[in-house]
Amino acid sequence: MNVRRSAAVVAVLAVTTGLGTGLGTGLGTGLGTGLGTGLGTGFAPVALADDATSASPDATSASPDATSASSEAASDASAAPSASASQATPTGLYGSTDPTYDGVWRQSLALLALDTVREKPGAGAVEWLAGQQCASGAFAAYRADATAPCDAKTAVDTNSTAAAVQALAAVGGRDAEAGRAVRWLKENQNKDGGWGYTAGGPSDANSTSVVIGALTAVGGAPEKQERNGNSPYDALRALALPCGDGKDGEDGEKKGRDGADGKGEGKDAGAFAYQPDKKGGLAANADATAAAVLGSLGEGFVAEGESAAGTRAAFAGECVAGDSPEDLAHNGAVHLAGVLAADGYLKSALAGAEDQPDHGNTADAVVALAAAGDAEATEKPLAWLEKNYGAWAAKAGPAAYAQLVFAAHASGEDPRDFGGADLVAQLKDTGPARDVDDYSSVPHDDAAAGEEDGDGLGAGAGAWWAIGLGLAAVVAVAVGVVGVVLRKRRQA
């Protein structure tokens, strides 16, 4: 599930970070996928370093404003902070780049990937992640001083929180922390059944899917988690482009399942949109589709692929007209298989720039296809990743290696022999050099600091996010692509 940070989102984050606000990966996927869960999944963020060259293949169709802002955002992203000799990496954290925008995300994916291959992470790495949690249960992308209380200015988000839940549930012994985080997620479910990157923000496919993964990780039943009579699967259904069964509009175009304009035939049939555009239209988004396939199946980042025997036949034809979660996952997988058929990889798209291979999103698509049972369709992209991942992953860091481990695992391949290389060893090489006894990031009791209802979801938080949004206008993409009215959000 890829929830990544795009160049545009990084630019917005850079503008708002001085106020304690931070947008994250989910927002960016509407525009483009940048960090690969790199999303994601993503659904979400891979690494800051990958932002300038990666975006969603569907970015240019997201909204009229997005295309004019994307190229500017990409150049802005190059100014985003990176680790330097004077900026030491926090003890226990995976990766050496500035963790401001993806610390919790990359740590969570790294721990999950290690658990997937039965490697026990150091106690310091787990302690670092647990220590980033606010008393409300929520996580921000990164808190430089985790001993300080969270308040209305702490930019907590659903993606970091849901990713942390999946990691803490996997490593074990952290039921209390995972339980608090899940409670916060449930309290901030939208009326349509989904989640946005920030609490109260418009629901999107990536955020909703990563939260489904968190609910599943703690033994929950996503279909029973309802708000206003709607479950997370209802939110995803509203973002699915139909396969010829939508209602015809006056202009002859198909409408989405909720009546929104969307092209449901041809190459876009079966895909998911990240969010509706300003007019309610649905534009196919490969990153959102990969995330939503996993979400519709009730899966998290780590998915077990079905055996090839007897499964490929279901994908031989066009997508189906049903709208059950299983049908929607099938349709999304059919769409991804079709997009990958030509080159074996997904492409990024930034206005004014030549399309580039999107390694992170391709890895996420492999996981989605394997989970949906289309083992044959994973072969070509997996072979391409084995041959071409090296430079990208080395630059992107731990979340990228984790995505590749997830892809290999879901496909039944050995992550320790991925094109002749050991992904597990490469991931571990990005980890903490040593474990120490000084864990200065223990969760602080924030209740006394005014955090009575979940990290400042009241008027104070709204004011801060309003300020952040105003500054974010510098990169019109936050408004144009995601149309997010941030009440108090910060999602990666």
N, C-alpha and C positions, 0 to 999 in steps of 0.2 A: 504494500500500500504505500503509495508515494505521496508524501506531503512535502513538497519541496519549497525552497526559497528561490524566487526568480530574481533577476536583476532588478526589476521594478520594485519588488518588495524590499529588497535590500536598500534601495535608494530611499524608500519611505522610512525604513527603520533608521537609517542614518540621520534623516531629518528630525525624527521624533524622539530619538533615544535620549536626548538631553532632558526630556520631560519625564523620562521613565517609561515612555511608551515604546512599543515595538511591534511591528507587524511581523508576520511570519510566513511560513511556507504556504499555507493554504491559500492565502490571498493571492500569492503569486501564480499559483497554478492556473488561475483564470486567464492570466496573461501569458504565462509561459512557465515551464518547469525549469528550475534552475538548479538547485542543489539536488540531486536526486535523492530522494528520501534519503532521499536524495534528492519525494517526495519524493509524501507521500506520502503512497501511498501514499500520492501520495500521495502517494498520498503524501509530501513533505519534504524536508531539506536534506540534501546531501551535504554539500559543503559550500561555503561562501565562495571558494575559489572557482567553482564551476559555473557561477551565475552568469558571467559575461558571455558565455558561449552556449548556454542551454536555455531553451524555453519550450513551451508546449507547441506541438505541431499545429495546434489550432489557434495559436495566439492571435493571428491577424484577424480572425473572425469573431473575437470575443466582444468587441465593441468598437465603435468608430473612434472613441477617444484613446483606446488602448494602443492602437497602431502608431499614433503620433507620439505617444509617450514612451514607448518601449525602447527605442534606440537611445533616447536621452537618458533613460533609466539605466541602460546598460553601461553607458560611460560613467554615470554617477557611481555605479556599483564598484568601479575600479578604485574609487577613493575610500571604500569601506575599510574599516580597521582590519589589520592582520597582525599576527604575532610578531614581535620584535625582540631584540635582545633585552630590552628594558621592560618587556611585558611578559613576565613569566607565566607559563601554563599552570593553572591551579593543580595542586597535588591530587592525584587520583583520577584526573580527567584524561580521556582518550583524545588524541589529536593535539597538534601543536599550534593551530591557528587561533585567533581571537574567538573565544566562545560566546561573545555577546549575543549573537543571533541564533546559535544552534547548539549551545553547550549541552543542554538536557536532551535534545533530540539525538545528537550523535552518540552521547553516552548510552542512551537507552538502546539504540540500535546495536551498538557494539556489544553490550551485555547480552542482548537477545541472541545475536549471532554466535557468541561464544557458548551460550547455553544450548543452542541448536546443535552444536558439534560436540557437546558434552565436555566443554572446557570450563573450569571453574575460575571466574574472574577474581582478582585480588579483592580483599576486604575493603581496601581503600577506595576502589572504584565504585563499589556498591554504596559505601558510606557517603561518597561524594554526591551520588545521585539522590539518595534519601535526604541528605542534608539540604538539598535545593528546594524542598517542599515548604510551602507556606502552611500556617496553622489551619487554614481553611481547607486544606487538602490539595489546592491547586499548585501548579508549577508554572514558572515563567521560563523563557528560553534560557536565561542565565541570571543568577544573582551573584554579583561580585562579592558582596558581604552577606553570606547566608546566615550569619548570626544576628543580623539586624531584622527587626520585625517587618513583615509585609504590610503595605498600606494601600491606599487608593491609587498610588502612583506605580505600584508594582504591576508590571505588564504581564499578568498571567494569561494563559491561553489554553484552549482545549487540546490542541495538537501535542504540545509538550506534555501536558497532563496525561493524555491517553497513551502516549508513547512510554512515559515513565511507568504507568500502571502495567503495561505489558512486560516491561523489563523486570520490575519488582516482583511481579507474580511468577515470572520464570525462574529467577534466582532463588526464590524461597526465603522464608523467614522474615518477610516484610509485609505480612497481611495487614497490619495496622495502617501502614502508610498507603498501601494500595487501596484499602477500604475507604480511607478518608478522601483519596483522590476520586474514586468512583462516586462517592456521595456528592462531591462537588460537581462532577459532570452531570449527574442525574438532576441536581437542583437547577442546572443551567441549560436544560434541554429546551429547545424552541417549541412553540405550539404546533409546528408542522411535523414534529417528531425528530427533527435533525439538529445539527449543531453547526455554528459558524466558527471561524477561527477564534474569535473572541466571544466571551459570554454575552449572549444577547444579539450577536451579529447575525446577519442573514445566513441561513443554512447553506452549506455547499457539500458537494459529493465527497471531497477528500476528508474534510473534518468529520462528517457524519460517519464515514467508513472507518476512520482510525478510532473513533469512540466505540463503534461496534466491536472492533477488535479488543478494546480494553474491557468491555462488558463480558465478552466471551472468555477472556483470559482469567477472570476471577470467578468463572463458573456461572455467570449470569445468563439470562435469556433475553437477547436484544428485542425479540418480537413482543415481549411483555413489558418492555420499558416504554410507556406511552405518556404523552402529554397532550391534553385536549383531544384524546381519542386517537392520536396518531403515533405510530411507532417509527423508529429509524428507517424501516423499510418503506414506509409511506413517503418519507422525505426523498429517498433515493428513487422511488418510482416516479415522482414528479419531475425528476431530472433526466429520465430515460427517453431517448428518441425512439419512437415506435418503428416497427418493421412493417409499414404499409397499413397499419390498422388505426392510425390516427385520423382525426377529422379533417376534411379538406377545408382550407380557408378560402376566402374569396379570391385570393391570388393564386390558388391552385397548389399552394405549398401545404405540406402536412403540419398538423399541430401536435404538440407534445401531449402526454397523457393528462396533463392538467389543463389542456386547452391552449397552452402557449404555442406561439408559432415556432416551428422547428422542422427541419427537413428530415423525414424519417425513412427515406428511401435511398438507394444507391450506396455510395461509400460510407455514408453516415448512419445507415440503418443499424440499430442496436447499440449505438454509442451512448455515453452519458455526457451531459454538460457539467461544467464545474458549478455554475450558477446560471439562472436566467439572465438575459441581458436587460437593458433598461425597458424594453418593450415586452418583456416576458418571453422572448424567443430563446430557444435552446440551440447552442452551437456545440457540435461534437468536440470533445477534448480527450485526447488519448491518455493523458495523465489521470484525469478524473475517471475515465473509463476503467483503467487498470485498478485504481483504488476501489471503485464501486463494484467491480466484479468480486473482489475479495470481501467487501462489506456485505454484499448481497448474499454471499455464501456463509456469512457469520465468521469469517476468518480474520486473523490479525496479520502482522508482518510475516510471521512464520506459518507457512501453509504446507500441508502434505499433499503432494500431487497424486492424482489417481493413476492407477496402472493404465498403460496404453491399451491393453486388451479390452475390447468392447466399448471403448469410450469415443473413439474417433468417428464412428458412424453417426453419432448425434450431431457432429459438426459438418457433415458432408453437404447439407443443404443450407438454405437461407435461415435467418433467425426466425423465431416463432412469434406468434401473435399474443401469447399469454403474458400476464404481468405479475406472476408470482416472483418472489425473490430469486428462485432457481431459474425461472425463465429469463429474467433480466440479466442474471449472471451469464447464462448461456449466450444471450444475444450480445452482451458486451465482449465476450470472448470471441465470438464470430467476427465482430468488428475488428478487434485487435489482430486476429489471425489474418484478416484481409489486408490490413495496413502493413503488416510485417512481411507479407508474402513476397513482395518485389525485391527489397534490399536486405531484409533480415534485421533491420534496425529502424527505430523511430527517429524522426528528425526534429530539431528545434527550429524555431522561427522567430527572428527578431526583425522588426521593421528596418529596412535599409541594409540588412546584413544577409549574407549568403547562408542558406540552411546548413546546419551542422548536425552530425549524428548526436543523438541524445542517449548517452550510455545509461544514465540512471533510470530514465523512463523505460528504456528497453529492458533493463533488468526487472523492473516492476511488472512489465507486461508478461515476462516469462513466468513470474510467480503466479500471476492471475490466470494465465492460460493453463498452467499445470494444475492449479487448484480446481479449475473448471473441467478438467479431464481431457483437454486437448493436447496430449503429450506430443503428438506429431508436429504441431505448430510451434513448439518450443525449440525444436532442433536447430533451425536456421539461426534464430537470434542468439541462442546459447553459443553456437559455434562462432558467431561474429563477436560476441562478448569475449570469449576465450582468446581470440586473436587480437582484439583491439582495446581491451580494458586498461592495460598497463599504465600509460601516461595519465589517463583520466583519473584513475583511482589513486595513484601516487599523489596527484595534486589535490584531489578532493578530500582524501583522508578516510577516517574510520567508518563514517556512514556509508561511503561508497563500497568499501570492502564488505561491510555488513550486507548491503543490498545484493552483492554478488554471491555471498554465502547463502542468502535466502533463495536466490534464483537457482543455484546449483542444488541445494537441498530439495526444493520443491520439484525439480526435474529428475531427481534420483541420481544426480551426479555427485562425485566426491569433491567437496570444497578444498580438500588437500591436494587434489590433482586436477586443477582447473586449467586446461591448456598447458599442462606441465608445471604449473605453479601452485604454491600452497597459499591459498587465500587466508587460511587461519593464521599461519605464521605472519603473513603480511599485516593482518589486522592487529595481532598481538604486538607487532613492532611499533604500532602507533600509540600503544598504551603507556600507562604510567611506568616510569623507570623503576619505581620501588614503592613499597608499602610503608607507611609510617604510622605511628601511634597517635599523632596529633590530628584529629579530625575536627577542624574548627568550623564545620558547616552543619551542625546539628539543628534541626528545626526549632525555631524560636516560638514562644507563645505569643502570637500576634493579637490575641483577643483584646488585650489592654490597649492596643494601638488603634482601636476603632474598627478592626476588621471583624465585625459581628455577622456580616451576611455574605461571606465569601469574597474576600479580597477586594472590598470596595466596589460593590456593584451598584451602589446608590448614587446620589446626585454628585458626590465628589468625584467619583470615577468617571461619570458621564462628562463632567466639566473637563477633566484632563484629556479624555478621548476626543472631545470636541476640539480642543486646542491642537491635539495631534493631527486630527483630520484636516484642520485648516492649514497646517504646515505641509501636510501630505499633498496638498493641492499642487505643490511645486512639481510633483510627479503625477500628474492627473490620472495616472493609471489606477490608483487606489479607488478613485471614484468611478472612472470610466469602465474599468474591467470588472472589478468586483462589485461596485456599487455598494460598497460596505459602509453602512452608517455605524461607525464604531462607537458603541456606548462605553465600552470599557474593554477593549480587546487587545489582544496581542497574539495572534496565532502564527506558528511554525510550526 
